[in-house]
């Protein structure tokens, strides 16, 4: 009995020490998109201050393909030891609900949501609409004439679904396989009329006057575009979409490790230098959620994407 007790005590002590020591080496952070994009820039900024405040090393690895699902699979099958982490956003929902990916957020261990970036609906400055409501009314009156751009099956596709429904299917949905910059280029070139894109991608063109903003898709006005109305203000209650970046670990990662990591991220994104750099370089703000509050938010988002996918006939 005494030996068995001592063995259990020793094992408990070893496990406790290993958790307390975490991390003892670099943490591989998988960004499932190309280097230089909004997701990549944000996590590298966070990694810089994780190193400064805690001495941890983030080894950022970009694994592209499948709308983010290729990189996500690398983390899905990784050892659940806290040393492989996924940095993802709402694409996890769109990929699942259109069948691009066979997994959803609950197939990982969600750690925390860290930052929020906004989406903005853009058009050329010579377009006749003062805001998104005008564009929708125009599409209703002139069906089949206004080209609304989206990457089919991606988050931008989900963002145009409520617009198309509000316009009684009056827009022409114009496919764009190349992401935000592809749609921006097509709008500038007159091959597309309007589209939702990441604020970080649109800002240089908004500042230069080459594009104008018709609405932001956040619940409240964006601090970087305070004069632009939200879609919700314009009466489009369902048109609320943000880009919220979440850290996910493989299923089965011990909660002690999850908490250690989440607590560090919470401190980092409250650090003024980090907040300022996120704003300056990525037009992102801290948006921290963990625990039950995070899980409730993820469930709400997942249910919305499911509803929109069904409304658009993307799934049965």
C-alpha positions as CSV (number, residue, x, y, z in Angstrom):
1,X,0.0,0.0,0.0
2,X,2.8,2.4,0.9
3,X,4.7,1.7,-2.3
4,X,1.6,2.2,-4.4
5,X,0.9,5.5,-2.6
6,X,4.5,6.7,-3.1
7,X,4.3,5.8,-6.8
8,X,1.1,7.7,-7.3
9,X,2.6,10.7,-5.4
10,X,5.7,10.6,-7.5
11,X,3.7,10.5,-10.8
12,X,1.5,13.4,-9.6
13,X,4.6,15.4,-8.7
14,X,6.2,14.7,-12.1
15,X,3.1,15.8,-13.9
16,X,2.7,18.9,-11.8
17,X,6.3,19.9,-12.4
18,X,6.0,19.4,-16.1
19,X,2.9,21.6,-16.2
20,X,4.5,24.2,-14.1
21,X,7.6,24.3,-16.3
22,X,5.6,24.6,-19.6
23,X,6.8,25.7,-22.0
24,X,10.4,24.4,-22.0
25,X,10.9,25.0,-25.7
26,X,9.5,26.8,-28.7
27,X,5.8,26.7,-29.4
28,X,4.9,25.9,-33.0
29,X,2.1,28.3,-34.1
30,X,0.5,27.2,-37.3
31,X,-0.9,30.0,-39.4
32,X,-3.0,28.4,-42.2
33,X,-2.5,31.4,-44.5
34,X,0.4,33.0,-46.3
35,X,3.0,35.2,-44.6
36,X,2.1,38.9,-44.6
37,X,-1.6,38.5,-44.4
38,X,-3.8,39.8,-41.5
39,X,-3.7,36.5,-39.5
40,X,0.1,36.2,-39.9
41,X,0.9,39.8,-39.0
42,X,-1.2,39.7,-35.8
43,X,0.2,36.5,-34.4
44,X,3.8,37.6,-35.1
45,X,3.1,40.8,-33.2
46,X,1.7,38.8,-30.3
47,X,4.7,36.4,-30.5
48,X,7.0,39.4,-30.2
49,X,5.5,40.5,-26.9
50,X,5.1,36.9,-25.6
51,X,8.9,36.7,-25.9
52,X,9.3,40.1,-24.3
53,X,7.0,39.5,-21.3
54,X,7.5,35.7,-20.8
55,X,10.6,34.7,-22.7
56,X,8.6,32.2,-24.7
57,X,9.4,31.5,-28.4
58,X,6.7,31.4,-31.0
59,X,7.9,29.5,-34.1
60,X,5.3,30.7,-36.6
61,X,4.8,28.3,-39.5
62,X,2.6,29.2,-42.5
63,X,0.8,26.2,-44.0
64,X,-1.5,27.3,-46.8
65,X,-4.2,25.5,-48.8
66,X,-7.9,24.5,-48.5
67,X,-9.0,27.9,-47.2
68,X,-7.0,27.2,-44.0
69,X,-8.0,23.6,-43.6
70,X,-4.6,22.2,-44.7
71,X,-2.8,23.9,-41.8
72,X,-5.6,23.1,-39.4
73,X,-5.2,19.4,-40.1
74,X,-1.6,19.6,-39.1
75,X,-2.6,20.7,-35.6
76,X,-5.6,18.4,-35.4
77,X,-3.2,15.4,-35.7
78,X,-0.4,16.8,-33.5
79,X,0.5,15.6,-30.1
80,X,-1.7,17.3,-27.4
81,X,1.2,18.7,-25.4
82,X,0.8,22.4,-25.9
83,X,3.7,22.7,-28.3
84,X,1.6,22.9,-31.5
85,X,-1.1,25.6,-31.7
86,X,-3.4,26.7,-34.4
87,X,-4.1,30.4,-35.0
88,X,-7.4,30.5,-36.9
89,X,-10.7,32.5,-37.3
90,X,-14.3,32.1,-38.6
91,X,-13.1,30.2,-41.6
92,X,-13.2,27.1,-39.4
93,X,-17.0,27.4,-39.6
94,X,-17.4,28.2,-43.3
95,X,-15.0,25.3,-44.2
96,X,-17.0,22.9,-42.2
97,X,-20.4,24.0,-43.3
98,X,-19.6,23.9,-47.0
99,X,-17.8,20.6,-46.7
100,X,-14.2,21.8,-47.4
101,X,-13.2,20.4,-44.0
102,X,-14.5,17.5,-41.9
103,X,-13.7,19.1,-38.6
104,X,-15.1,22.0,-36.5
105,X,-13.9,24.0,-33.5
106,X,-15.0,21.3,-31.1
107,X,-12.6,18.8,-32.6
108,X,-9.8,20.9,-31.1
109,X,-9.2,22.2,-27.6
110,X,-10.2,25.9,-27.8
111,X,-7.7,28.0,-25.8
112,X,-8.8,31.6,-26.1
113,X,-9.9,34.3,-28.6
114,X,-7.3,37.0,-28.7
115,X,-8.0,39.7,-31.3
116,X,-10.8,41.1,-33.5
117,X,-10.4,42.5,-37.0
118,X,-13.3,44.0,-38.9
119,X,-14.9,43.5,-42.3
120,X,-15.9,46.4,-44.5
121,X,-18.1,46.5,-47.7
122,X,-16.3,48.5,-50.4
123,X,-17.1,50.0,-53.7
124,X,-15.6,52.5,-56.2
125,X,-15.9,56.1,-55.2
126,X,-18.0,56.9,-58.3
127,X,-20.6,54.3,-57.4
128,X,-24.1,55.9,-56.9
129,X,-24.6,54.5,-53.3
130,X,-23.9,56.4,-50.2
131,X,-24.1,53.2,-48.1
132,X,-24.9,49.5,-48.3
133,X,-28.6,50.1,-47.8
134,X,-28.6,52.1,-51.0
135,X,-26.8,49.4,-52.9
136,X,-29.3,46.8,-51.7
137,X,-32.3,48.9,-52.7
138,X,-30.7,49.4,-56.1
139,X,-30.3,45.7,-56.5
140,X,-33.9,45.2,-55.7
141,X,-35.0,47.7,-58.3
142,X,-32.5,46.6,-60.9
143,X,-32.0,42.8,-60.4
144,X,-29.2,41.2,-62.3
145,X,-27.1,44.3,-62.8
146,X,-25.0,44.8,-59.7
147,X,-22.0,42.5,-59.2
148,X,-21.4,41.5,-55.6
149,X,-18.1,39.7,-55.1
150,X,-17.2,36.8,-52.9
151,X,-14.9,33.8,-52.7
152,X,-17.4,31.0,-53.0
153,X,-17.5,28.8,-49.9
154,X,-15.2,31.1,-47.9
155,X,-16.2,33.5,-45.2
156,X,-16.8,36.3,-47.7
157,X,-19.5,34.1,-49.3
158,X,-21.3,33.8,-46.0
159,X,-21.1,37.6,-45.6
160,X,-22.8,38.2,-48.9
161,X,-25.7,35.8,-48.2
162,X,-27.6,38.2,-45.9
163,X,-27.0,41.0,-48.5
164,X,-28.4,38.8,-51.3
165,X,-31.4,37.8,-49.2
166,X,-32.1,41.4,-48.3
167,X,-32.0,42.3,-52.0
168,X,-34.4,39.5,-53.0
169,X,-31.6,37.8,-54.9
170,X,-31.1,40.9,-57.0
171,X,-27.3,40.9,-57.0
172,X,-25.1,38.9,-59.4
173,X,-22.8,36.9,-57.1
174,X,-19.4,37.2,-58.8
175,X,-16.9,34.5,-57.9
176,X,-13.4,35.6,-56.8
177,X,-11.0,32.8,-56.0
178,X,-8.1,35.0,-54.9
179,X,-9.2,36.5,-51.6
180,X,-9.5,40.1,-50.6
181,X,-6.9,41.6,-52.9
182,X,-8.3,39.8,-55.9
183,X,-11.7,41.4,-55.2
184,X,-10.2,44.8,-54.5
185,X,-8.3,44.6,-57.8
186,X,-11.5,43.6,-59.7
187,X,-13.5,46.5,-58.1
188,X,-10.8,49.0,-59.0
189,X,-10.8,47.6,-62.6
190,X,-14.5,47.8,-63.0
191,X,-15.1,44.0,-63.1
192,X,-17.0,43.9,-59.8
193,X,-19.1,46.5,-58.0
194,X,-18.9,45.9,-54.3
195,X,-17.6,43.2,-51.9
196,X,-16.9,42.6,-48.2
197,X,-13.1,42.5,-47.4
198,X,-10.8,42.7,-44.4
199,X,-10.4,46.3,-43.1
200,X,-6.6,45.8,-43.0
201,X,-6.7,45.1,-46.8
202,X,-8.9,48.0,-47.6
203,X,-7.4,50.8,-45.6
204,X,-4.7,51.9,-48.0
205,X,-7.3,52.2,-50.8
206,X,-9.8,54.0,-48.5
207,X,-7.1,56.5,-47.5
208,X,-6.0,57.1,-51.1
209,X,-9.6,57.7,-52.1
210,X,-9.5,54.8,-54.7
211,X,-12.3,53.0,-52.8
212,X,-15.1,54.0,-50.4
213,X,-16.7,52.2,-47.5
214,X,-20.4,51.4,-47.6
215,X,-20.7,49.7,-44.2
216,X,-18.7,47.9,-41.6
217,X,-19.9,44.5,-40.4
218,X,-19.0,44.7,-36.8
219,X,-21.6,45.0,-34.0
220,X,-20.5,48.5,-33.3
221,X,-18.8,51.2,-35.4
222,X,-15.1,50.4,-36.0
223,X,-12.6,52.7,-34.2
224,X,-10.6,53.0,-37.4
225,X,-13.6,54.1,-39.5
226,X,-15.8,55.9,-37.0
227,X,-17.8,57.7,-39.7
228,X,-18.9,54.6,-41.5
229,X,-22.2,53.1,-40.3
230,X,-22.5,49.4,-39.3
231,X,-24.8,47.2,-41.5
232,X,-26.8,46.7,-38.4
233,X,-27.5,50.5,-38.1
234,X,-28.7,50.3,-41.7
235,X,-31.3,47.8,-40.7
236,X,-29.4,44.6,-41.7
237,X,-29.6,42.9,-38.4
238,X,-28.1,39.6,-39.6
239,X,-25.2,41.2,-41.3
240,X,-22.7,41.1,-38.4
241,X,-19.4,39.5,-39.2
242,X,-16.0,39.9,-37.6
243,X,-12.7,38.2,-37.9
244,X,-11.9,36.9,-34.5
245,X,-8.6,35.1,-34.1
246,X,-8.5,32.1,-31.8
247,X,-5.8,29.8,-30.5
248,X,-6.7,26.1,-30.7
249,X,-4.7,23.1,-29.5
250,X,-5.1,19.5,-30.3
251,X,-8.0,17.6,-28.6
252,X,-6.9,16.3,-25.2
253,X,-4.4,19.0,-24.3
254,X,-4.3,19.2,-20.5
255,X,-6.2,22.0,-19.0
256,X,-3.3,23.2,-17.0
257,X,-1.3,23.8,-20.2
258,X,-4.4,25.5,-21.8
259,X,-4.8,27.8,-18.9
260,X,-1.1,28.7,-18.7
261,X,-1.1,29.6,-22.4
262,X,-4.4,31.5,-22.2
263,X,-3.3,33.5,-19.2
264,X,-0.2,34.6,-20.9
265,X,-2.1,35.7,-24.0
266,X,-4.5,37.7,-21.9
267,X,-1.7,39.6,-20.3
268,X,0.1,40.2,-23.7
269,X,-2.9,41.7,-25.4
270,X,-3.4,44.1,-22.5
271,X,0.1,45.3,-22.9
272,X,0.0,48.8,-24.4
273,X,2.9,48.4,-26.8
274,X,1.2,45.2,-28.2
275,X,-2.2,46.9,-28.4
276,X,-0.7,49.9,-30.3
277,X,1.2,47.7,-32.7
278,X,-1.8,45.6,-33.5
279,X,-3.7,48.8,-34.3
280,X,-1.0,50.3,-36.4
281,X,0.0,47.3,-38.4
282,X,-3.1,45.1,-38.5
283,X,-6.0,47.4,-37.7
284,X,-7.0,44.8,-35.0
285,X,-8.1,45.3,-31.4
286,X,-7.8,43.0,-28.4
287,X,-10.9,40.8,-28.0
288,X,-10.2,38.3,-25.3
289,X,-12.5,35.4,-24.4
290,X,-11.8,32.1,-22.7
291,X,-13.6,29.4,-20.9
292,X,-17.4,29.2,-21.0
293,X,-17.7,32.7,-22.5
294,X,-15.5,31.7,-25.4
295,X,-17.4,28.4,-25.9
296,X,-20.7,30.2,-25.9
297,X,-19.5,32.6,-28.5
298,X,-18.1,29.8,-30.7
299,X,-21.4,27.9,-30.5
300,X,-23.3,31.0,-31.5
301,X,-21.1,31.6,-34.5
302,X,-21.2,28.0,-35.6
303,X,-25.0,28.0,-35.5
304,X,-25.2,31.2,-37.6
305,X,-22.9,29.8,-40.3
306,X,-25.0,26.6,-40.3
307,X,-28.2,28.7,-40.8
308,X,-26.7,30.8,-43.6
309,X,-25.3,27.7,-45.4
310,X,-28.8,26.2,-45.4
311,X,-30.4,29.4,-46.5
312,X,-28.0,29.7,-49.5
313,X,-28.4,26.0,-50.4
314,X,-24.8,25.2,-49.6
315,X,-25.9,22.3,-47.4
316,X,-29.0,20.3,-46.7
